[in-house]
Amino acid sequence: MRFPFTGVIPIDKPVGVSSRHVVDVVARALGMKSVGHAGTLDPLASGVVVVCAGHATKLVDYVHEMPKHYAATFLLGRSSPSDDFETPIEEEADPVRPSAAEIEVAAGAFRGDILQRPCDYSAVHVDGKRAYRLARKGRPVVLESKPVRIERLAITSYDWPRLAVEIECSSGTFVRALGRDLAESLGTKAVMESLVRTAVGPFACAASIGLDAITPDSARASLLPAATAIAHLPSVVLGEHVLASAIRGGLVPLSEETPPAVAALDVSGQLIGILKQLESGSYRLRPNFLGEG
C-alpha cells in the first residue's frame, strides 16, 4: 500500500489533551488515516509524543523500545487512588518528613533493574479489561509487579512536601508508581503533581513541534525519515539483486553475529524495512515498505 506521507513527527503535547487527540490532529493535517503514536502520555502530563505516519506506523514497537526521559514533581504526605491529581487527594494527619539525605539513600534501591507494580488507574489489562475502568467502578484491581529498568533517578530539588526528580527509564515504567514506592520506602506517601516527558530516545522535547503549531504545511515539514524510528538498530545496505529478492519474500543470509532485527537500507540509504531473523538463522524483510509485509 502506498501512502502520501511516511515519517515520524515528535509532538510537544500540552497538559489537558490525550495522546489520541494528538494523533487525530496530525492525521487531519496530513489528510490520512494511517497515523498512530508510540507511547501514551496521560492528559495530566505534557511533553514528547512520537507520532508515526504511513509506513512508519509499522515501526511503533521499535520506538517503544527507546528509553524515556521524564521530569516529575511529587507531593509527599499525600495519596490518591490514581497516585496523581486525577482522583481526590488525601493528606496524612502526621506525615513522616524525610530529609534530603534519607531520600537520596532510599532512591538507590530504585535504580537499575527493579520490579514495579503498575498503578491501579492505568491501561494495563486485568482479565481483558483496562485496570482504570475497574478502579473507577470501585472494583478491586490486582496487578502483578513487572520488571522495568531505571537507568537514572536524580533528585533535582526537595522542599517539603515537594520533591522534584529526573528519570531515564525503560518503556512500561510508571513514574507515578515510582514516586509512590519511593515514598512508601520512607514511611510516607506521595502523589505526582506534574510530569513532563522530556525525550523519547533521540526525540527531545526541545526539538518537537507544539500541537497548536500543527498545520498541513508544518506537519509535512516536520516529518522526519522513518529510519529515525529505528535509529537504535544496526543497519545493513542491500545490493540491487539481494534487495530485489528480499522484497519478493526471499531469505537474506547475514553473519552469525548479526542481531535478531536489522534495518534494511537500499544503496541510497532509504529504509526499506526490518530484516527479522528466522529459526533457520536467515533473515526475512518484515515489515517491507515496498510490499505487503
N, C-alpha and C positions, 0 to 999 in steps of 0.2 A: 504494500500500500504506500502511496506517495502522499507526503504532507507538504503544505505550502511553507511551513517553517519547522525546523528542528533545532533544538538547543536548550540551554539552561539559563534561567533568569533568577538570580538571588534577589529576593524582595525584603525590604525592611518593613516588617509588619508592625503596625501600631497596636497599642492596647485597645481592647474592645471589639476586635473583629476576629473571626475564626480563620483557620488555615484554609478551610473550604471556600470562604469568601474571597481570599487572596487568589485562589485558583480560578474562581469564576470571573474575577476582574481581568486576569491575564488572558483567559480563554476568549472573553468578549473582545479584548483589544486585538488579539491575533486573528479573530474570526474563525476559530477552530475548536473542536471538541476534545481532541486528544491532548489534554493538558492535565498534569497532576502534580502533587507536592511530595517531597521526600522528607517526611517527618513533621508530625503535627506539633503546633505550638499553641498552647491554650489561649483563649481570648484575653485572660488577665495578664499574659506575658507579651513582650514585644521582641523584635529582633529578626534574625535571618530565617526566612522560609525559602528553601530552594525549590523553585518551580521548574518542572521539566515539560517540554513541549515536543510534539511529533514523535519521532523515533526515540528521542531521549527519555520518554516515559518508560521505556523498557530497561532503563538504567537506574531506576529509583532505588532498587535494592542495594546497588553499589554505593549510592550516596548515603544510604542508611549506615553503611559500614564506617563512614568517616567519623572521626572524633568530633564531639560537640563542645563548644566553649560557652560558658554562662557567667553572668554577674548577677548575684542574687542578694537580697536582704531578708532577714528573718527577725521576727519579734519574739523574744524569749518570754517565758512565763505565761504563755497563751497557747490555746489549742483550738482546733475546729475539726469537724468530721472530714473536711476536704483537705486539711493541712494548709489551707490558704484562706483568702478572704471571700471565697465563693459561698461559704456557709457561715452561720453565726459563730462569733469568736467568744470563747470563754476564758476569762483570766483566772489564774491561780490565786488563791487567797493569800498565801505566804510563800511565794516562789523562791527557789534557790537562785542566788545570783553568782554564777561562777565568775572567776577572774579571767582576764585575757590569757594568762599563763595556763590556767586549767583548761580553757577551751582549746588552746594550741596543742596541749598534750593529748586531749581526747580526740582531736582531729586526726592524729596519727593513725588511729585504728580504722579510719575511713579512707585511707589512701591505698592504692593498689587494687588487687582483686578482692572483692567483698561480696557477701550475699545481701540482697536488699529485698524487703517485702514491698511490693508496689502499693501505691495509695488506694484506699477504698474508692475514692472518686477518681477513677481512671478508666481508660478504654480497654483495659485488659479483659479478656473473655473469662467468664465463670459459667460453666455449664451452657455454653453457647450464647450467653448474654453479656453485655457490657457491664463491668463492675459498677460504674457510676449510675446506671439505670436501677440496679438493685439497691444501691446505697440511698438513692433519692426516695425510694419507696419504703425505706426503713427496714429492708430485709438484710439478714446477716450476710456479710461478704468475707469469705475465707480465701485468701490469696497466698500462694506459696512463694517463698523467697527465691530469687533467681540471681545468678552470678552477673555482676557488672564490674567494670573497671573504672576506678577514679585515678586518672593519670596525674591530676593536680587538684589540690584543695588548699587554697590560700586564704587566710583570714586577712582581709584588707582594712577593716575597721571594726571597732567594738565600743559602744557606749550604751550600756544597759538602758532599755532592753533590745536595742537594735544591733544586729550582727550582720556584717557585710562580708561576702566571700566571692572568690572567683574559682571556677571549676572547669576542668577539662575532663571529659568522661566519655565512656563508650555509649553507643546507641542503646536505648532501652532504660537508661538511668532516669530515675525520678528525683529531680532536685528537691522537690517538696519533701520526699521521703528522707533524703539525706539530711536536711535540716531537722526533721522530726527525730530521726535516730540519733543524731549528734546531741541534740538537747536531752533526749532521754538518757543517754550515757552520762550526762552531767547532773541528772536528778531533777530535770525540769522539762518543760515542753516548748514547742515553737510552732509558729505559723509563718508561711512565706509571705512577705509583704510585697516584694517585687521580683521580677525575673526578666532578664534580657539575654537572649541568645546572641552572643557577640560574633560567633563564627560557626560554620559547619565545614570542617576540612579547610580547603583553601578559600571558601566563600565567606568573606568578612562582612560584618555589618556596615563598616565604613565605605565599602565598595558596592553596597547594594542599592537598588533604586527604591525610593519611597513608594508606597502603594498609591498615594494620591498623585504621583507623577506619571502613572501608567496611562499612556495613550496608545493608539495604534502605531504611531511613529516611534515613540520612546520604547515600546515593548519590542519592536523589531530591532531597534538599535541596541538594545540591552542584551539581546540573545548572545550567549557565549557558546562556543562549539560544544557539541555533545561530548567530546573527548574530555572536557573538564570534569565530567561526572565520574570518570574512572581514572583520574589523574594518579591515584594511588596504586593502580595496577601496572605490572610490567607490560610492555608492548612489543609487538613483532611486526615487521613490514613484510607483506606477502607479495612475491613477484607476480607477474601477469598470469602465468599458467596456474600456479598454485591458488591464486585468488579466484580465478575462473572456476576451478574445481571446487573450492570451498563454498562459493556462492551457490553452486548446484547441489550442495549437501555432501560433497566429498570429504574424506578424512584428511587431516593435516598432521603429519608427523613432526614433533618437536623434540628437543633434547630431554633426557630423563630428569634434568634439574629444573625444568620449567614448572612453574606453579600451576594449580588446577584451573585458573582463569587468567586469560591473557587478552589484552586489547589488540585487535587485528587492524592494521592500517594498510592502505594502499601506498604505492610509491610516492604519491603526492602528499602523504601524511594525513589523509582523510580517514576518519574512523569508519570501518566497515561493520564492525560488530565485536562480539566477545567469543574467543575460542575457549570452549569448555572441555576439560579432559573427560574421556570416557573410561570405562573399566579396562578397556584394552590398552590404554595408555596413549592412544591417539587423541586428536582434538577435532571438534566439530564446531562450526560457526553458529552460535546461538546467543543473543538474537542476531539475525542477519539483516542489516539495514537495507540491503538491496533486494531482499526476498521476503518470504513469509515467516521466517523464524522468529 
